[in-house]
Amino acid sequence: MAAISHQQKAVKLFECLGDKCPDTCCGVGWQMRVDDNTIARYQRQWPELLNAIEKVDETHHVMCKSAETGACTKLENGLCSIHIKYGAEALGDACYFYPRSARRLGEKTILTGAISCPEMLRLLLVENAFETGSDTVERLPQSVQDYCPAELSSDQAWQTHQSFCDFVTHSELSGEWLILNILAATQGLATINVPQWDQAAPFYLRMAAGRIPETQPVASDSLNLLLSLVALLKMSDGLPAPQLRQLIARISSALQLEIDWEAPALRHSQHTAVAITAVQEAWDDHAQLIAAPIFRRWLHAQLASSLFPFSGFGHTEEQRVVVFGVRLATLKLALASRLVGRGTPLTVEEILEDAQTLARFMDHLADPTMSLNIYQDFGWTRIARLRGLLGV
Ligand code: SF4
């Protein structure tokens, strides 16, 4: 048994949906890494499972994928056949732990959930199961990365991280405004020494609103968001992502344009300019009302799963917040595109579906450099432009 200092309630409550899952993780074409301990166990106990593993390089093995479907070759009738025939203990760390993720801050071990799994997404965004508590678990991954900066104790790092989570939990601000406040506070933290972060984070968060500049919206931002999503999908070639392609097709239809996947580029129609306004106007007060609590929890999930500000998708703390901002703006665009020309309001299920589809793709991109280059080209790494993109 291993001790966990902070385990999310969602992780404790989580039960895999199995063959009822609408978007099974074994079928999405991920490179599921296989750790050395698992390979050694297969060699000792279950040599017949070695043919499910392929070597990528000297230090890197993954589960084999079907060339036709991209799914794990051990997926049978929507279920993992290794899990069924040999039990969960026969799974490699990556398969055993998904959608849970273990990280360290010094001596603290923290277990959080990933919203790319539909059931974990529901537990976090609907059940609000963010509370953490200490616990013991049967197994931990062979290697658990430590994100605690050398300048902070484990307690100080946790306190710093918790200040951001508490800010989101106790605020009535919208997700969009929370991101801008967190970006402004993060810029403040960057001006002081790391050993002061635990004391300074609450102060900078309280003062953040006054540091947010006037908005700089750009009319073509909806098009740029769509293009950035298309470009990233194109660069991650090989991922079968039917739900994501449907979401992109819905946005392009709402914006009345066609996608040239080869270039990639957007081919505007004579109606595109009017359609941009229609999509923006479709995001009405009612949609905002339904989405606001879910967006706040969505942001909380991003902060918690990345142990913000200590890890995440981005090389710096600021870049990680920019990524949250662009991802939330993309989710809003996807949801607004559902509302164009229809008389019925947005539903919670629709928000969850699009949030999960986008997380499944964006949370599993390998390297932030390409995303950040695109975001920088569109100006979204500047806070005034990010505010314009978020539409507040
Ligand atoms: S995505 Fe989540 S619910 Fe679906 S099969 Fe994977 S772990 Fe289970």
Residues whose N, C-alpha, C, O or C-beta is under 5 A from the ligand:
A	BS01	SF4	C16 L17 G18 C21 D23 T24 C25 Y98 P99 C117 P118 E119
